[in-house]
Amino acid sequence: MKRLLGLAGWAVVALGAGIAVFSLWALLDPAGAQLSDDANPFADPPSTGDLIVRLAGGLAIAASGLWLIARGEP
């Protein structure tokens, strides 16, 4: 069971890190982040506040994954 917690923790860390990286990328280039939206490529880019909330969410997800990893250690 502890090994399963550790593996799940690594998966959650990877998900959170991916969200955080793409949020940082969007903060640096918001127009480029909007153009990658195929459904509506010429809409307004996401607001800075929205991107900061996404970044914080990604970091929180990664932190919960690290907590799972710590719980899975013997």
Backbone as CSV, one residue per row, in Angstrom:
resi,resn,N_x,N_y,N_z,CA_x,CA_y,CA_z,C_x,C_y,C_z
1,MET,0.825,-1.190,0.000,0.000,0.000,0.000,0.877,1.266,0.000
2,LYS,1.968,1.216,0.748,2.832,2.395,0.800,3.502,2.655,-0.539
3,ARG,3.839,1.585,-1.263,4.443,1.751,-2.584,3.439,2.387,-3.541
4,LEU,2.171,2.002,-3.427,1.127,2.573,-4.265,0.948,4.065,-3.971
5,LEU,1.035,4.449,-2.702,0.974,5.868,-2.345,2.132,6.640,-2.966
6,GLY,3.318,6.051,-2.937,4.476,6.711,-3.530,4.330,6.877,-5.033
7,LEU,3.853,5.840,-5.717,3.654,5.928,-7.167,2.577,6.941,-7.526
8,ALA,1.493,6.938,-6.773,0.436,7.922,-7.010,0.963,9.331,-6.745
9,GLY,1.799,9.464,-5.738,2.389,10.764,-5.424,3.230,11.296,-6.579
10,TRP,4.031,10.415,-7.194,4.844,10.865,-8.328,3.979,11.294,-9.501
11,ALA,2.878,10.591,-9.734,1.971,10.968,-10.818,1.328,12.328,-10.542
12,VAL,0.951,12.558,-9.291,0.339,13.832,-8.919,1.360,14.959,-9.006
13,VAL,2.598,14.702,-8.607,3.658,15.709,-8.720,3.876,16.076,-10.187
14,ALA,3.891,15.086,-11.061,4.091,15.357,-12.486,2.948,16.195,-13.045
15,LEU,1.720,15.887,-12.654,0.574,16.670,-13.107,0.675,18.116,-12.619
16,GLY,0.946,18.293,-11.329,1.053,19.645,-10.772,2.199,20.434,-11.374
17,ALA,3.325,19.768,-11.608,4.471,20.450,-12.209,4.150,20.867,-13.637
18,GLY,3.442,20.032,-14.371,3.051,20.392,-15.735,2.129,21.595,-15.753
19,ILE,1.165,21.621,-14.856,0.257,22.770,-14.766,1.045,24.024,-14.411
20,ALA,1.967,23.920,-13.467,2.750,25.083,-13.045,3.650,25.594,-14.174
21,VAL,4.282,24.688,-14.903,5.168,25.100,-15.994,4.382,25.810,-17.093
22,PHE,3.246,25.244,-17.494,2.470,25.876,-18.548,1.832,27.183,-18.077
23,SER,1.530,27.296,-16.788,1.020,28.560,-16.261,2.106,29.636,-16.285
24,LEU,3.331,29.268,-15.921,4.439,30.224,-16.000,4.693,30.651,-17.441
25,TRP,4.613,29.695,-18.338,4.797,29.993,-19.760,3.727,30.972,-20.237
26,ALA,2.491,30.764,-19.813,1.403,31.656,-20.194,1.565,33.034,-19.553
27,LEU,2.126,33.093,-18.344,2.385,34.401,-17.729,3.425,35.193,-18.518
28,LEU,4.420,34.499,-19.062,5.461,35.172,-19.826,4.984,35.577,-21.216
29,ASP,4.086,34.801,-21.815,3.590,35.087,-23.158,2.087,34.808,-23.222
30,PRO,1.247,35.715,-22.679,-0.190,35.440,-22.633,-0.832,35.373,-24.020
31,ALA,-0.370,36.171,-24.965,-0.955,36.125,-26.305,-0.636,34.791,-26.981
32,GLY,0.566,34.296,-26.808,0.932,33.001,-27.368,0.148,31.870,-26.734
33,ALA,-0.156,32.001,-25.450,-0.952,30.978,-24.773,-2.375,30.977,-25.314
34,GLN,-2.894,32.139,-25.643,-4.249,32.199,-26.182,-4.289,31.651,-27.602
35,LEU,-3.257,31.909,-28.402,-3.261,31.443,-29.779,-3.209,29.926,-29.873
36,SER,-2.777,29.254,-28.816,-2.760,27.795,-28.852,-4.144,27.212,-28.558
37,ASP,-5.123,28.061,-28.276,-6.495,27.621,-28.039,-7.203,27.515,-29.389
38,ASP,-7.304,26.315,-29.927,-7.873,26.124,-31.262,-9.351,26.467,-31.334
39,ALA,-10.064,26.393,-30.234,-11.492,26.691,-30.258,-11.749,28.171,-30.510
40,ASN,-10.877,29.044,-29.999,-11.075,30.483,-30.153,-9.712,31.168,-30.149
41,PRO,-8.936,31.077,-31.247,-7.546,31.540,-31.217,-7.369,33.057,-31.145
42,PHE,-8.383,33.843,-31.481,-8.205,35.294,-31.500,-8.969,35.995,-30.383
43,ALA,-9.307,35.276,-29.343,-9.976,35.868,-28.188,-8.944,36.587,-27.312
44,ASP,-9.438,37.262,-26.308,-8.530,37.937,-25.368,-7.730,36.892,-24.601
45,PRO,-6.449,37.173,-24.328,-5.654,36.224,-23.531,-6.173,36.159,-22.097
46,PRO,-5.850,35.095,-21.378,-6.283,34.991,-19.983,-5.689,36.121,-19.146
47,SER,-6.439,36.528,-18.129,-5.963,37.621,-17.275,-4.805,37.140,-16.406
48,THR,-4.035,38.095,-15.916,-2.895,37.771,-15.052,-3.367,37.095,-13.772
49,GLY,-4.475,37.586,-13.220,-5.002,36.975,-11.998,-5.408,35.524,-12.212
50,ASP,-6.030,35.248,-13.356,-6.428,33.876,-13.674,-5.202,32.974,-13.805
51,LEU,-4.162,33.477,-14.433,-2.944,32.683,-14.603,-2.239,32.449,-13.279
52,ILE,-2.282,33.431,-12.388,-1.668,33.258,-11.068,-2.435,32.215,-10.259
53,VAL,-3.767,32.216,-10.397,-4.575,31.202,-9.700,-4.254,29.814,-10.244
54,ARG,-4.087,29.695,-11.565,-3.721,28.405,-12.154,-2.342,27.953,-11.669
55,LEU,-1.403,28.897,-11.584,-0.062,28.574,-11.093,-0.125,28.092,-9.648
56,ALA,-0.885,28.796,-8.820,-1.014,28.396,-7.417,-1.676,27.024,-7.306
57,GLY,-2.655,26.759,-8.140,-3.296,25.447,-8.131,-2.330,24.345,-8.522
58,GLY,-1.518,24.596,-9.544,-0.523,23.603,-9.951,0.493,23.332,-8.870
59,LEU,0.926,24.387,-8.184,1.879,24.199,-7.088,1.245,23.463,-5.918
60,ALA,-0.041,23.736,-5.659,-0.738,23.025,-4.582,-0.898,21.546,-4.919
61,ILE,-1.191,21.250,-6.172,-1.312,19.850,-6.592,0.032,19.143,-6.447
62,ALA,1.115,19.811,-6.873,2.449,19.212,-6.740,2.804,19.003,-5.266
63,ALA,2.425,19.946,-4.411,2.707,19.800,-2.982,1.932,18.624,-2.388
64,SER,0.704,18.429,-2.831,-0.053,17.279,-2.324,0.577,15.968,-2.804
65,GLY,1.149,15.975,-4.000,1.868,14.797,-4.480,3.104,14.518,-3.644
66,LEU,3.819,15.560,-3.266,4.987,15.386,-2.407,4.568,14.844,-1.033
67,TRP,3.420,15.285,-0.558,2.905,14.754,0.703,2.600,13.267,0.577
68,LEU,2.002,12.861,-0.563,1.730,11.443,-0.780,3.019,10.628,-0.836
69,ILE,4.034,11.193,-1.479,5.324,10.501,-1.545,5.902,10.322,-0.144
70,ALA,5.826,11.370,0.662,6.338,11.283,2.033,5.563,10.259,2.855
71,ARG,4.256,10.151,2.614,3.450,9.156,3.314,3.783,7.737,2.865
72,GLY,4.241,7.610,1.610,4.546,6.295,1.080,5.924,5.778,1.437
73,GLU,6.763,6.624,2.004,8.107,6.182,2.402,8.001,5.284,3.628
74,PRO,8.833,4.256,3.681,8.780,3.343,4.841,9.335,3.950,6.113
